[in-house]
Amino acid sequence: MAKKLGGLGRGLDSLFADNSVEEINPSVNKLRIMEIEPNHNQPRKDFDEKALSELAESIEQHGVLQPLVVRPLASGSYQLVAGERRWRAARIAGLTEVPVVIKELTDEEVIEIAMIENLQREDLNPLEEALGYRYMMDELKITQEQAAEKVGKSRPAVANALRLLKLPNEVQEMVKNNLISPGHARALLGFDSEDMIIQTAKMIVKEDLSVRDVESLVKKSKKVPKVPKKQVRDKFFSEVELALVENLGRKVKIKEAKQDAGVLEIEFFDKDDLEGLAMKLENYGK
């Protein structure tokens, strides 16, 4: 059961701070911490344990100075909408009650507030941000442009974030763990094969490749080796070559150069044969 302390009198933006040192508005409510359920669909999945411990120490000393935002559920409990770090830290600190703002919110509003809170605080890693956009678009049945408008981002920014979800799972984990940057990740999408993406991602980590290095590797992978054109032989040369073979009784080869020029090769067996061949050619056609 919530203990009524009065109205809020402030916008949601002021509730996104971690635990700033300012007096709680005496008009907020208090709830037992066990009455609050986390939002399992909130975009942020990973919480830094060290940062949580530090926040818990602050809360032990000063209490929760910024109220959480919750909404009532049909079950009688409350769903956390904004302030999960404070809620987690308060539990670590051993608090039994926390200050809250109780809001009647639709599912759509809960999704939007959870996403906006994390984006404003820059709490999401690139993969969480991309998954948050995807979840918002799927649940609200909206386009990239509409999602961008709701969270105050440009459509290209949302589109670039979503591109990360096209990466192989192994590479997504590398982005999530800050082993490679979102810029590296987007450059990797230029490769045609999944194997090349994974192989190059490992090279980025091992050899400390820059984004430009990756773009250069992608460009090289696109170059198709030139296949020399197969020359079509002029029928005239083939016919002359055959006529000489028949008349001279030996191997004859005509090597074409350009513009009807070339080299004529005629086989001979010794000096005498060569001399006889020369005389034969001299009289050829007479």
ABEGO torsion letter per residue (X at the ends): XBBBAEBAGBBAAAAABABBBBBBBAABBBBBAAABBBBAABABABBBAAAAAAAAAAAAAAEBABBBBBBBBAAGBBBBABGAAAAAAAAAAGBABBBBBBBBBBAAAAAAAAAAAAAAAGABBAAAAAAAAAAAAAAAGBBAAAAAAAAGBBAAAAAAAAAAAABBAAAAAAAAAGABBAAAAAAAAABABAAAAAAAAAAAAAAGBBAAAAAAAAAAAABBBBBBBBBBBBAAAAAAAAAAAAAAGBBBBBBBBBGGBEBBBBBBABAAAAAAAAAAAAABGX
